[in-house]
Amino acid sequence: MTILIPSYEPDVRLLNLVMQLQTFKLGPIVIVDDGSGAEYRGIFETAEAYGCTVLTHEVNRGKGRALKTGFQYIREHGPQGGVVCADSDGQHLPHDIRSIFETLLAQTSPGIVLGSRRFTGKVPVRSRFGNRVTRTVFALTTGTKVNDTQTGLRGFPYAMLDWLCQIPGERFEYEMNMLLNAHKEGYEITEEFIDTVYLDHNESSHFRPLADSFRIYMPILMFSTSSVLSALIDFGLLFIMQYFTHNLFLSVVAARLCSSMFNYTMNRKYVFSAGRGSKIGQSLPKYFSLVVLVLLLNYGLLYLYNEQLIIPLLAAKILTEISIFVFSYWAQRRFVF
């Protein structure tokens, strides 16, 4: 097994972790210095003296990039065994790292092993709140419960390294993208509960609550933007068609068809495929099968709200869009793109 530790401006806790891990004799340790600078060079040189391999970014490029640098190196030079990623700030204990390794060995098919914290006891408010929010968002958008979506203690089989290097994201959003894409690729996510350790109220964390939270939620925000623009097109065409035809079903179908073409193009290129664009032949039939289902739901809910409950068309349309938003995101993430 290889232990991969991305590190930015570490202190003596990194060296303590290295020495403790060496007593377990789990395998080589690869550390990525993510642009910490000359002031921290002594710590990394000491780690090298302890037998670690240290890879260096000249400037800070983010945790996601540091992990990819490590994965690429292990893929080319490391042993073809499991890889366990741990943080350098003392939050991950050696016996928990070993537990992740043991769970990897017991796998029957490739998948991600998470060292999940229980968030009991004295947990900093920002950490407790942040994890609760991301846990809820992840569950709503994937239909799967993961107790700790932000844990840095993760294990992977060697066979997943190619895939891991292709996941979009350069900073903390990379770890969320990893989990979101794992479901699409059919990789199982296994959780092993570990000790929750926060030193000095987690002040050593380099997580920036506003900037990094924005990056983590970017897939959701982009989907929301695409959906809002599509909804505006849908709204406009619905009222135009209804004005000229006085046929609710025809108006709903025509408006939804035009807005769906726009939505498909945006989601394929920018939301779910990180700018690469999925293959049209694979995603288009699945997308428009979903469109038919959403169309029926759209008409059914709109008919219920507008015709049966006598809610004004504008209010009925808003209620309908809210009702199917989460379902649409989950279905596109899981089955289409």
C-alpha positions, 0 to 999 in steps of 0.5 A: 500500500502507498500512503499519499499525504497532500500538504500545504504549510505543515508543522511538526504534526506531519513528521509525527504522523510519518514516524507513527505510520512507519511503525505500522509498516504499511508501505511507502509514503508519498508527500506532495508539497503544494507550494508551501515555500522555502520556510517549510522546506526543512520539514519536507527535507526531514520527511525525506530523511525519514524515507518519504518521497516528496513531490513539490509544486512550486506554487500552491495549486490546491488539494485536488491538484496535489492529490492528482500529482500523487496519483500520477506518480504512484501510477508510474512509480509506486507499487500496484497496491491500494492507496490511502490518502490522509491529511497532514494536520494530525486529524487522521490517526495511524490506526484509522489509516490502517483500518482503511487499508484493511477495508481496501484489502477486503474489497471484492470490486473497486470502490472508494473507502471513506474514513467517516467522522461521527461529529460527536463531542466538541466539534467546531461549529463551521465543521459541523455545519459545513458537513451537515450542509454538504451531506444533505446536498449530496443525499438530495442530488444522488439519492445516497447517504454518506455521513462524511462527504468532506473527509480527507481520509480515503482509500482507493484500489490501484485500478482506480488511479486512471479514473481519479486523475481525470476527475475535474477540480483543482481544490477542495471541490475535487473531493466532492466531484470524486463522490458525485462521479463515483455513483455515475461510474458504478463505484461503491462507496464504503464508510469506516467510522474513525475518531473525530480529531480537531486540534486547536479548533481546526485552525490549521485547516486551509479550507476557506469557508466562502471560496471553497464552499462555492467551489464544492457546490459549483456543480449544483450552482451550475445546474441551478443556473442552467435550470433557471435559464431553461425555465425562463425560456419555458415560461415565456414560450408557455404563455405565448403558446397558451395565448395563441392556441388556448391549448394547455397540453400543446403549450406545455409540450412545445415550451418544454421541447424548446427549453429541453434542447437548450437545457441538454446542450448546457448540461452536456457541455458545462454542468456534468461533463466539466467542459468536455461534453459527453457523447451525444449518442449515449446521453441524448436518448437517455436525456429525452427519455427523461424529458418525456417523464418530466413532461408528463410530471410537468403536465400532471402537476400543472393540471393539478395545481391550475385546473383542480386546485384553481391556482393561477397559472404563474403560481402553478408553474412555479410550484411545478418547477420546484417540485421536479427540480431535485428529481431532474438533477438526481436523474441526470447525474445518475443516469444521463451524463 
